[in-house]
């Protein structure tokens, strides 16, 4: 959330606006992404050969690629069935999403990798933004930011409850060394391949 209020975030969204014309008005925390899997793994090496459903985007495929798993893009609406019938062995999403999409029903193990802190952006198209007066633009920005804070608080609260709830449902919830996963990704995957720049990463992780 500090990143969403930082200078680096402002610079990146300004660059995005120059490139696309779209205005980013708010950032909503979506959750830390964790893995569910038929096969239990507790470290990067144990992921080797696992078929993991991930979004088809370089930053999301980084973890399975670094750990020798097979990143397998599948449409989000089809993930439950793909897990159920064994098309893929694992997937990754925030705990509230794992709950909402009922992935815990078809995956015994929930591994708390926390490999991505994910967020959603509120994006306003130029066709709308350009029709608004400065006062209206401010009102819309204020409302979207208020909604983002409320949604963020709801998600953070639910995240704090779900690990225990999944255990009560019979899932095997496993804590792992998140820093070890992070270091393996940083060693194996270049920022350029994720279409990112290391200088931006360095600025983001320096935010306190």
TATA-V365043 format. One record per residue. N is the residue number from 1. RES is the residue in one small letter. SS is DSSP state (~ for helix, > for strand, _ for the rest). PHI is phi as a letter, one per 40 degrees, with the letter a starting at -180 (* if undefined). PSI is psi in degrees with one decimal (NA if undefined). Layout:
<<N & RES & SS & PHI & PSI> <N & RES & SS & PHI & PSI>>
//
This chain:
<<1 & x & _ & * & -32.9> <2 & x & _ & c & -36.6> <3 & x & ~ & d & -40.7> <4 & x & ~ & c & -17.1> <5 & x & ~ & b & 6.9> <6 & x & _ & c & 165.3> <7 & x & ~ & c & -37.4> <8 & x & ~ & c & -37.8> <9 & x & ~ & c & -43.2> <10 & x & ~ & c & -42.6> <11 & x & ~ & c & -42.4> <12 & x & ~ & c & -41.4> <13 & x & ~ & c & -32.0> <14 & x & ~ & c & -39.5> <15 & x & ~ & c & -38.7> <16 & x & ~ & c & -41.0> <17 & x & ~ & c & -41.2> <18 & x & ~ & c & -36.0> <19 & x & ~ & c & -30.1> <20 & x & ~ & b & -21.9> <21 & x & _ & g & -8.8> <22 & x & _ & c & 142.3> <23 & x & > & b & 126.2> <24 & x & > & c & 122.2> <25 & x & > & b & -20.8> <26 & x & > & a & 156.4> <27 & x & > & b & 129.0> <28 & x & > & b & 128.3> <29 & x & > & c & 127.6> <30 & x & > & b & -20.2> <31 & x & > & h & 159.8> <32 & x & > & c & 133.0> <33 & x & > & c & 128.4> <34 & x & > & b & 165.5> <35 & x & > & b & 146.6> <36 & x & > & b & 145.9> <37 & x & > & a & 147.1> <38 & x & _ & c & -38.8> <39 & x & _ & c & 126.0> <40 & x & _ & c & 132.2> <41 & x & _ & b & 144.4> <42 & x & _ & b & -5.8> <43 & x & _ & a & 174.5> <44 & x & _ & c & -43.6> <45 & x & ~ & c & -33.6> <46 & x & ~ & c & -5.8> <47 & x & ~ & c & -8.6> <48 & x & _ & d & 128.3> <49 & x & _ & g & -11.5> <50 & x & _ & c & 134.5> <51 & x & > & c & 110.8> <52 & x & > & b & 124.7> <53 & x & > & c & 126.1> <54 & x & _ & b & 157.0> <55 & x & _ & c & 148.3> <56 & x & _ & c & 72.8> <57 & x & _ & a & 139.7> <58 & x & ~ & d & -39.7> <59 & x & ~ & c & -29.9> <60 & x & ~ & c & -28.5> <61 & x & ~ & c & -7.7> <62 & x & ~ & c & -45.9> <63 & x & ~ & c & -55.6> <64 & x & ~ & c & -37.2> <65 & x & ~ & c & -42.1> <66 & x & ~ & c & -30.2> <67 & x & _ & b & 7.7> <68 & x & _ & g & 10.7> <69 & x & _ & c & 172.1> <70 & x & > & b & 102.0> <71 & x & > & c & 126.9> <72 & x & > & b & 97.7> <73 & x & _ & c & 128.1> <74 & x & _ & b & 141.1> <75 & x & _ & d & 138.3> <76 & x & ~ & d & -39.3> <77 & x & ~ & c & -17.7> <78 & x & ~ & b & 1.4> <79 & x & ~ & c & -44.2> <80 & x & ~ & d & -49.2> <81 & x & ~ & c & -38.8> <82 & x & ~ & c & -36.4> <83 & x & ~ & c & -40.3> <84 & x & ~ & c & -40.0> <85 & x & _ & c & 3.0> <86 & x & _ & g & 12.1> <87 & x & _ & d & -38.5> <88 & x & _ & b & 158.8> <89 & x & _ & c & -19.7> <90 & x & > & a & 166.2> <91 & x & > & a & 174.0> <92 & x & > & a & 136.6> <93 & x & > & a & 164.3> <94 & x & > & c & 154.9> <95 & x & ~ & d & -42.5> <96 & x & ~ & c & -31.6> <97 & x & ~ & c & -39.9> <98 & x & ~ & d & -37.4> <99 & x & ~ & c & -50.4> <100 & x & ~ & c & -37.5> <101 & x & _ & c & 0.9> <102 & x & _ & g & 31.0> <103 & x & ~ & c & -25.3> <104 & x & ~ & c & -19.4> <105 & x & ~ & c & -28.7> <106 & x & _ & b & 7.3> <107 & x & _ & b & 121.6> <108 & x & _ & c & -40.2> <109 & x & > & c & 132.5> <110 & x & > & b & 112.5> <111 & x & > & b & 119.6> <112 & x & > & c & 70.7> <113 & x & > & c & -32.1> <114 & x & > & f & 39.6> <115 & x & > & c & -17.9> <116 & x & > & b & 131.4> <117 & x & > & c & 108.3> <118 & x & > & c & 155.6> <119 & x & > & a & 156.8> <120 & x & > & b & 142.6> <121 & x & > & b & 140.5> <122 & x & > & c & 118.3> <123 & x & > & b & 128.0> <124 & x & > & b & 125.7> <125 & x & _ & c & 149.0> <126 & x & ~ & c & -26.8> <127 & x & ~ & c & -29.2> <128 & x & ~ & c & -48.1> <129 & x & ~ & d & -39.2> <130 & x & _ & c & -18.5> <131 & x & _ & c & -13.1> <132 & x & _ & c & 144.8> <133 & x & _ & c & 163.0> <134 & x & ~ & d & -38.2> <135 & x & ~ & c & -41.1> <136 & x & ~ & c & -38.5> <137 & x & ~ & c & -41.8> <138 & x & ~ & c & -43.0> <139 & x & ~ & c & -46.0> <140 & x & ~ & c & -42.4> <141 & x & ~ & c & -45.5> <142 & x & ~ & c & -42.2> <143 & x & ~ & c & -44.1> <144 & x & ~ & c & -34.8> <145 & x & ~ & c & -36.6> <146 & x & ~ & c & -43.2> <147 & x & ~ & c & -37.6> <148 & x & ~ & c & -41.5> <149 & x & ~ & c & -44.4> <150 & x & ~ & c & -44.0> <151 & x & ~ & c & -40.6> <152 & x & ~ & d & -46.1> <153 & x & ~ & c & -40.1> <154 & x & ~ & c & -44.0> <155 & x & ~ & c & -43.2> <156 & x & ~ & c & -39.2> <157 & x & ~ & c & -45.6> <158 & x & ~ & c & -38.6> <159 & x & ~ & d & -39.9> <160 & x & ~ & c & -16.8> <161 & x & ~ & c & -25.4> <162 & x & ~ & c & -32.6> <163 & x & ~ & d & -46.0> <164 & x & ~ & c & -37.5> <165 & x & ~ & c & -39.1> <166 & x & ~ & c & -38.7> <167 & x & ~ & c & -41.1> <168 & x & ~ & c & -26.8> <169 & x & _ & c & -6.3> <170 & x & _ & h & 4.8> <171 & x & _ & c & 150.6> <172 & x & > & c & 100.6> <173 & x & > & c & 120.3> <174 & x & > & b & 130.1> <175 & x & > & c & 137.0> <176 & x & _ & b & 172.8> <177 & x & _ & c & 95.0> <178 & x & ~ & c & -36.8> <179 & x & ~ & c & -34.2> <180 & x & ~ & c & -43.9> <181 & x & ~ & c & -44.1> <182 & x & ~ & c & -45.3> <183 & x & ~ & c & -36.5> <184 & x & ~ & c & -40.8> <185 & x & ~ & c & -45.4> <186 & x & ~ & c & -31.5> <187 & x & ~ & c & -33.5> <188 & x & ~ & c & -25.9> <189 & x & _ & b & 128.2> <190 & x & _ & c & 151.7> <191 & x & _ & c & -35.7> <192 & x & ~ & c & -37.9> <193 & x & ~ & c & -22.0> <194 & x & ~ & c & 5.5> <195 & x & _ & g & 38.1> <196 & x & _ & b & 167.2> <197 & x & _ & b & 134.6> <198 & x & ~ & c & -32.0> <199 & x & ~ & c & -33.4> <200 & x & ~ & c & -41.7> <201 & x & ~ & d & -47.2> <202 & x & ~ & c & -38.7> <203 & x & ~ & c & -37.8> <204 & x & ~ & c & -47.3> <205 & x & ~ & c & -14.8> <206 & x & _ & c & -11.1> <207 & x & _ & c & 128.1> <208 & x & _ & b & NA>>
//
